[in-house]
Amino acid sequence: MSDFQNNLDEEIEKRRNSETESDNPTENKTKRISNSFSFRTFLSGLVICLGFTTCLIGWAWYKSKATNLALMEKLPSKTAIVEFVDGGPNVANSQTTLNIPSNIPKVENADVDTNETEEPKVEKDDSSTPSKLTENSAYGLLPKIDETTGTKPFKAYQSPFEKKTDKPLLSFVISNLGLSATKTENIIENFPPQISLSFSPYSNNLELLTDTAQKDGHEIWLSLPMETRDYPLNDPGPSTLLINASAEKNQARLHNILGSTQGYVGFISPTNHIFKTEDANVNPSVKEIFERGLAIIDSNMSIRSFIGGLADRNDYPHAQNNLWLDDNLSPSSLNQNIRKITEYGEKNKNIIVMLRPYPSSLKAVQKFLNSNAADKFELAPVSAQLKNNY
């Protein structure tokens, strides 16, 4: 009897379970799915997927260089030419041209120490007859003091100027010209002869451009490539004077610059050079510039001029820039600096203003020269404002 009762109870329980499942089919399906899910299986699959993905990425990285080279060979290429002015690209001009000078040597090994590279040497025609203010060299005609009369190139080539009023003197210097022949010719033609022009020694057709400027009445200066704060990231070129280079290497670089053209008054340093007073005192190249009868203008206006002490002790002609017009090319900044010209000039009597050949900078100067504010000054070539002007 007990066995029969037990079998009956089991049969009743099965019927109850069967009725419950039929009443809640969705819930029962969920339970079956839940019971069939295995977390361990899921984790194992995830690990396998991650491992496969990692291997795929690693293989792609390993083959990336070869793939890029293959694509570069198949794709057409085009060189974008950009004009560089004062150590940076001329972003203000949408269509620019970089005239790469022919005297820049081709670098075969990018890992060569910059202080020990072979000096660029421009083989020039030595058949040119030197004047009393020049001497022949392997680098071309180098300026020198006339041994007979003592006349210095600075004095011989500076623009004649005689002060006619009691107004403060105002001198503009447009720097880094020559890299774009068209732009340089436009500046020569469209600015008054009292505006001094500074040319890059790396310019193509430099002698032709400087000769044209001189015939138009402009005073000629050369930019002096010097080691900068961010050198070698910002490299002023193969003729750059370096703090730690040997005297022989710096002299070869300087002679390369000295022989690039004739008729210039002196050199203008870059605004972010790192030369200090002690460097000028011991660097033979800096002294040689003065000893050849040339002048130096330090364009860095934020600190005391690095050549001031040396120049004053030896009565060398020199000056320091008072204002960079276009460190910021925004219209508000340019207008503010134009106002500073009047304020500084009235307070200090004279002012030297430098600018780069950016279209907005040139327009700002032209606008100023045509305004009533310019009548407060007497426009003069920058040599008229140098100390120790013999």
C-alpha positions, 0 to 999 in steps of 0.5 A, spaced: 500 500 500 505 504 501 508 503 494 502 505 491 501 511 495 508 513 493 507 512 486 501 516 486 504 522 489 509 522 484 504 522 478 500 528 481 507 532 482 509 531 475 502 533 473 502 539 477 509 541 474 507 540 467 501 544 468 505 550 471 510 550 465 504 550 460 501 556 464 508 560 463 511 558 457 516 565 456 518 564 463 520 557 462 524 558 456 528 563 460 529 558 465 532 553 460 536 559 456 539 561 463 540 554 465 544 552 458 548 559 459 555 557 461 560 563 464 566 559 463 565 558 456 563 565 454 570 568 458 574 563 454 571 565 447 572 572 449 579 571 451 580 567 444 577 573 440 582 578 444 588 574 442 586 574 435 585 581 435 592 582 438 595 578 433 592 582 428 594 588 430 601 586 431 602 583 424 599 590 421 604 594 425 610 590 423 608 590 416 606 598 416 612 600 413 613 595 408 605 597 406 606 604 406 612 604 402 608 600 397 603 605 397 607 611 396 610 607 390 603 606 387 601 613 388 602 619 384 606 625 388 607 632 388 612 637 392 609 643 395 613 649 395 613 654 401 617 660 402 621 660 409 622 667 412 626 669 418 626 661 420 619 660 419 614 659 413 610 665 410 603 663 412 601 670 410 602 669 403 598 663 400 602 662 393 609 662 395 616 660 392 622 657 396 628 659 391 633 654 394 640 657 393 645 653 389 650 654 394 647 649 400 650 642 400 646 636 399 646 632 406 648 625 405 648 623 412 643 626 417 646 623 423 653 627 422 654 632 427 653 639 425 659 642 428 663 637 424 660 638 417 664 640 411 663 647 411 659 650 404 664 653 400 662 657 394 667 657 388 666 663 385 670 667 379 676 669 382 678 673 375 673 679 378 678 685 379 677 687 386 676 694 388 680 698 394 674 695 398 674 688 397 679 682 396 679 676 392 678 669 396 675 662 394 669 665 396 668 671 392 670 678 393 670 679 401 669 686 403 675 690 407 678 697 409 681 701 404 688 700 406 690 707 402 685 712 405 682 708 411 675 708 408 670 703 411 665 699 407 660 701 412 661 708 410 662 707 403 656 704 402 651 707 407 645 711 404 647 719 404 643 722 409 643 729 412 638 731 418 633 737 415 628 737 421 628 737 429 623 731 428 625 724 431 628 719 426 624 713 424 628 708 420 624 701 417 628 695 416 625 690 411 628 683 413 629 677 409 628 679 402 631 675 396 627 668 397 622 671 393 625 675 387 618 677 385 616 680 392 623 683 393 622 687 386 615 689 388 618 692 395 624 695 392 619 699 387 614 701 392 617 703 398 621 709 399 629 709 398 629 711 405 627 704 407 633 699 409 633 692 406 636 686 409 637 680 404 638 673 406 645 671 404 642 664 401 638 668 396 638 666 388 640 672 384 643 675 390 647 680 387 642 682 381 637 684 387 642 688 391 644 691 385 637 693 383 636 695 390 642 700 391 640 703 384 633 705 387 637 708 393 636 703 398 641 701 403 643 694 403 644 689 409 645 682 410 642 677 415 647 674 419 645 666 420 646 665 428 645 659 432 638 660 435 635 658 441 631 652 438 637 650 434 638 645 430 630 644 430 630 651 427 636 651 423 638 658 419 642 654 414 649 651 412 653 658 414 650 659 421 655 661 426 655 656 432 657 658 439 661 651 440 664 651 433 671 652 432 674 658 430 676 655 423 669 653 421 665 659 423 670 663 419 669 659 413 662 660 414 662 667 415 667 668 409 661 664 405 656 670 407 661 675 406 662 673 399 655 672 397 654 679 394 658 686 395 655 693 397 652 692 403 653 696 409 653 690 415 649 685 418 643 684 422 642 678 427 636 674 428 631 676 433 632 669 437 639 668 437 643 665 443 649 669 443 651 673 449 656 679 450 661 674 452 660 670 446 661 676 442 668 678 446 671 671 444 668 669 437 673 671 432 668 671 427 664 677 430 670 681 431 672 680 424 665 683 421 667 689 425 675 689 423 673 689 415 669 695 416 662 693 417 656 694 422 652 690 426 645 691 428 642 686 433 635 685 432 633 682 439 630 688 442 628 684 449 635 684 452 641 688 452 645 687 445 650 682 445 655 686 441 654 693 445 660 692 449 665 690 444 663 695 439 663 701 444 670 699 446 672 699 439 668 705 436 665 700 432 658 702 428 652 698 431 645 699 434 639 695 437 632 694 434 627 698 438 621 694 435 619 688 431 612 690 428 609 683 426 611 678 431 603 678 431 600 679 425 593 680 427 590 687 425 589 689 432 596 687 434 599 691 428 595 697 429 597 697 437 605 697 434 603 702 429 601 706 435 607 704 439 612 707 433 609 714 435 609 713 442 616 711 443 619 716 437 616 722 441 619 719 448 626 717 445 627 722 439 629 716 435 626 709 433 628 703 429 623 698 426 624 692 423 619 687 419 618 681 415 616 681 408 609 679 410 603 682 406 599 685 412 606 688 415 608 691 408 600 694 408 601 696 415 607 700 414 605 703 407 598 705 411 602 709 416 607 712 411 601 715 408 598 718 414 599 724 418 602 720 424 608 719 419 609 727 419 611 727 426 618 723 424 623 724 419 624 718 415 632 716 415 636 709 413 638 705 419 645 707 418 643 714 420 641 711 427 648 707 429 652 709 434 660 710 432 657 712 425 664 715 424 
